[in-house]
Amino acid sequence: MADREVVFLNRDVNIVTIPDGHHGMLRKGQEVTIHQSLGSNYTVFTDYGHMVRIAGVDADALGKEPQHLHTLVSETDAQAVERNCWEVMKTVYDPEIPVNIVDLGLVYGCDVTANANGGHDVRIRMTLTAPGCGMGPVIQGDVEKCIRGLPGVDSVDVEVVLDPPWSREMMSEVAQVQLGLF
């Protein structure tokens, strides 16, 4: 989203403060400026200048429609589940950076294993742009939630690792161009 849009919340809404990751609430009628609407979440500035994230499920509080991903496949074999995992992880963004976590190079691996129930267990290994990032648990939770909702997935384990440490060389060429680093 290139243009900033000022809106007034049409209901109370839960938020996560950026960059510390604390949970809070904004009240109906409060003015916010939409800074970023990538993936399914919104990064907004309050009228006091605080940056906060509003979850996509609460898009209606901003007068917006929730976004839906139309690139998923309906099959539930291991290969299809893995493909869907990568697709939904591309909808997860660090609220301060307009690049998804896959293109940022934060996801180190996605392992899909068939289980005895006929479904699949998914293990994700990912990192953060900086150790101790306050939004780390929020981003980790976003990954877990989006994968848990996929067909054929019975369990999800999202492990945040700090070795190897993230560096900008891990970003895709597209991400580097998008951020003006290439």
Residue pairs with C-beta under 8 A, 6 or more apart in sequence:
1 34
1 35
1 36
1 37
1 38
4 33
4 34
4 35
5 33
5 34
6 31
6 32
6 33
6 34
7 31
7 32
7 33
7 34
7 62
7 63
8 29
8 30
8 31
8 32
9 26
9 27
9 28
9 29
9 30
9 32
9 61
9 62
10 28
10 60
10 61
10 62
10 63
11 28
11 60
11 61
12 25
12 26
12 27
12 28
12 61
13 25
13 26
13 54
13 58
13 61
13 62
14 23
14 24
14 25
14 54
14 55
14 58
15 23
15 24
15 25
15 26
15 52
15 53
15 54
16 22
16 23
16 24
16 52
16 53
16 55
16 95
16 135
16 138
17 23
17 24
17 50
17 51
17 52
18 43
18 51
18 52
18 53
18 95
18 96
18 134
18 135
19 51
19 96
19 133
19 134
19 135
20 134
21 134
21 135
21 136
21 137
21 138
22 134
24 52
26 32
26 46
26 52
26 54
30 46
30 47
31 46
31 47
32 44
32 45
32 46
32 47
32 52
32 54
32 62
33 44
33 45
34 42
34 43
34 44
34 62
35 43
35 44
35 45
35 51
36 42
36 43
36 93
36 95
36 98
37 43
37 64
38 93
38 98
38 100
39 56
39 67
39 91
39 92
39 93
39 100
40 55
40 56
40 57
40 66
40 67
40 91
41 53
41 54
41 55
41 56
41 93
41 95
41 142
42 53
42 54
42 56
42 59
42 62
42 64
43 51
43 52
43 53
43 95
43 96
44 51
44 52
44 53
44 54
44 62
45 51
45 52
46 52
51 95
51 96
53 95
53 138
54 61
54 62
56 66
56 67
57 66
59 65
59 66
59 67
60 66
69 87
69 88
69 91
71 87
72 84
72 87
72 88
72 150
73 80
73 83
73 84
74 80
74 151
75 152
76 119
76 120
76 151
76 152
77 152
78 112
78 113
78 114
78 120
80 152
81 112
81 120
81 122
81 150
81 151
81 152
81 153
82 110
82 112
84 150
84 151
85 110
85 112
85 122
85 124
85 147
85 150
85 153
86 102
86 110
88 146
88 147
88 149
88 150
89 100
89 101
89 102
89 107
89 110
89 124
89 143
89 146
89 147
90 100
90 101
90 102
90 103
91 100
91 146
92 100
92 101
92 139
92 142
92 143
92 146
93 99
93 100
93 101
94 101
94 104
94 106
94 129
94 135
94 139
95 135
96 135
97 104
97 129
97 179
98 178
98 179
99 171
99 175
99 178
99 179
101 107
101 126
101 139
101 143
102 172
103 171
103 172
103 174
103 175
103 178
104 129
104 166
104 170
104 171
104 175
105 166
105 169
105 170
105 171
105 172
105 175
106 126
106 127
106 128
106 129
106 139
106 166
106 170
107 124
107 125
107 126
107 143
108 125
108 126
108 127
108 161
109 123
109 124
109 125
110 122
110 123
110 124
111 122
111 123
111 124
112 120
112 121
112 122
113 120
113 121
113 122
113 123
114 120
115 121
115 154
115 155
117 154
119 152
119 153
119 154
120 152
120 153
120 154
121 153
121 154
121 155
121 156
121 157
122 147
122 153
122 155
122 156
122 157
123 156
123 157
123 159
124 143
124 144
124 147
124 156
124 157
124 158
124 159
125 159
125 161
126 140
126 143
126 158
126 159
126 160
126 161
127 160
127 161
127 162
127 164
127 165
127 166
128 136
128 139
128 160
128 162
128 166
129 166
130 166
131 162
131 165
133 139
136 160
140 158
140 160
143 158
144 156
144 158
147 153
147 156
147 158
148 156
168 176
168 181
171 179
171 181
173 182
176 182
